[in-house]
Amino acid sequence: MYGHEHATHERLDHGPPRRRGPRGRHRPGHRGRGRPRRRGGRPAADSATARTSGTAGLKGVDYAAWQRDVQAVVDQATPYVTERTADARGRKQAIVLDIDNSSLETDFHWTTFPTPAIKPVLELTRYAHSRGVAVFFVTARPGILDSVTDWNLRQVGYPVSGLYVRHLPDLFQGVSTYKTAKRAEIEAKGYTIIANIGNNSTDLVGGHAERTFKLPDYDGKLS
């Protein structure tokens, strides 16, 4: 999206004290009638919630099938990243990712915040980062969402070397042109973009990446 890189601040959340049941007993791992919770106090995403809280289900996109299709692409990308980073000492390598339905499960979780990560993509990204690869996000989200987007990505576990969102001047060019220009900016900083990952052709066309990996969008049903 717009071209901007920035730092964020860590936040600590403290939840309310836990109350015991009617008989003073506590069942381990039980928090009443709510959904299971993961570390950090955030509700764990599940397929049932994903089907009911997002727009993807209304368009006929099945969450479980989508996850399988995403995993199939990640299974192709992982050995490539392994091979490409095997002997990269002294080189500045990077991967570039789109955000909505490429890094975050946006269309499946309109009522969940922070928006959950797409787990296979998160695992791939963290794996690449552990091998010295910088991680850049280039999104068509407007600049007003810059800080909250950065926070969301970090909160769900993504390493963020840089985030580009669309500021006012970027609105006068097409999405694919804008994203291509941002990848060129990353290259101008000395990085070799070894992989570009997105779910729409506008994320991937225009070059400035050694390889592209297309995640499913089901003919535009996912944004």
N, C-alpha and C positions, 0 to 999 in steps of 0.2 A: 504494500500500500504506500503510504507516504514515507519519504526518506528521512529517517531520524533514528539516531542511536542514543541510548541513555542508560543511566544506572537506576536501579530500583532499591528499595529498602526492605529488609526483612521485617515481618510482622509476627507477633506472638499473640495467640488467642487463648483465653482461659475460659473454660466452660463452667457452668453452675455446678454446685456439689450434687452428687448422686443421692437420690432418695431411696430408702429401702421399701420393700413391699409390705403388705398388710401384716405379715407375721414376722417382720424383721429379718427375713432371709433374702439373700441376693443370689440369683442364679448367674454363674459366670458367663460372660459374653452376652448377657441379655440386657437390652435397654428399652424395655417396654414393647410397644407395638410398632415402633418405627423400623425403618430399613436398617440393615447392618451398617455399621460405621467403620470407616477405615482410619488409620493413624492420622492425627492432625485434626480429628473431630469433624471431618466432612463426610456427608453421607456417601456410601459406596454406590456407584452407578450400576444399574442392572438392566437387563434387556426389557423387562416389563415396564420399568419407568421410561426407558428410552422410547418404547413404542407409544407411550401415552403422552409424553410431555413435549414432543417435538413435532415438526411439520413433515418429517420424512415419512412417517407412517401414514399420514393422510395422502401422500403421493404414491403409496404402495411399495415403499422400500422397506424390506424386512431387515431388522437390526442384525440378527444372527448371520444371515446370508451376506450382508455387507461386511461384517467382521471377517468372515471367511475369505471374501474377495480381497479385502485389504491385506490380510495375512499372506495371501498368494503373491501379491506384489512385493511385500517386505521380504518374503523368502527368496525372491530374485535379487533384491537389492543387497541383502546382507553379505553373501559371498563376494559380491563385487566390491563392497566397502572393505572387506577383509583383505582382498587381493590388492586393492588400490592403495591401501594405507600400510602395506607390509614393509615397505622400504621408503618411507617418506621423511626421513630425518632431515631437518633443516628446511623443509618445504611448508608453505602455508596453504593448507587444504581447507576447503569449506564445503558444506552442503547448504542448500537453500530450500526452504519449505514454505508452501502456502499454509494458511491457518485453518479457515473454516472447512470442516469435513476432510481436511488433509492432516491436520495436527490435533484439532479439537473436534469433539462430536457435536458440533453446533446444531445441526438440523434435527438431532435426536434429543436435545436437552435444552429447550428454550427456557424452562423454569428452573434450571439448576445452575448455581453459581458458586464457585468457579466452574466453568464448563469443563467436563472431564476430558482428559487426553484420550486420543485413540491409542490404545495400549501397544499394538504392534509397532506403530510409528514412533511412539515414545521410546520403546526398547531399542529400536534401530538407531534413533537419534542419540540416545545416551551411550550406546555402544560406539558409535562413530566418534563422539566427543571424548570417550575414554582412550581413543587411539590418536588423540591430538587434533581432531577435526573441529574447526569452528562451525557454529550453527547460526545461520541467519534466517530470519523470517521476513518474507515479502508478501504483504497482504493488501487487498483493495479496501480494507476498512478505513473509514475516515480518520483524520488526525485527532479528532476529539476523543477517540477511543484508544489513543496511544498508551497512556499510563495504565489503564485498566486491562488492556490486552497484554502488556508486558507482565503485569502482576499475575494475571491468569495463567500465562504460560509457565512462569516460574513456580507458581503455587502448586501446579499439578506435576511438576518435576522436570520440565524442559530446561536444558542449558540454553542460555540466550546470549549469543555473542553480539547480536545486533537485530533491531526490529525496524522495518520500513513500512510506514503507513502513508496513505494518500493525503497530502496537504493540498491547499487550494490550487497551486499551479499544476499539480498532477491531474486535476480533474479535467483539464483541457486536452488530454490525450487519452487514447484507448487504454484499457487495462493491460493488454499484452505489451503495448509499447512502453508503458510505465514500468512494468515488471522487468522487461528486458533492460531498460536503462538502469534499474537498481542493481541488477546482476553485474552490469558493466561497471558500476561504481565499486562493487565489492572486488571485482577483478583489479580495478585500478589501485586498490589498496594492497595489492600483491598476492591475493588469494587465487588459487586454482579451484574452481567450483567443480568438484568431482561428481556431484549428483544434485539434480533439481527435482523436487518431489511435489506433486500437486494433483488435484482431481479434475482440472479443467484445462482445455487446450491453451487458454490464455495464460495459465501458469507456466507453460512449458515451451511455447514457441519462441523464436527469436535468438536461439543460440546462447552463448555465454554459459555453457555447462557441458561437461564431458558426456554425461548421460542423463537422461530424463526417465522418471518412473511415474507412470500414470495410474493414479488411484481411481476407483470407480465413482462415476457420478450419475450413471444410469440415464444417459441422454438428457442431462440437465436437471434431473429430479432433485439432486443435491446441489446446493449453492457452492 
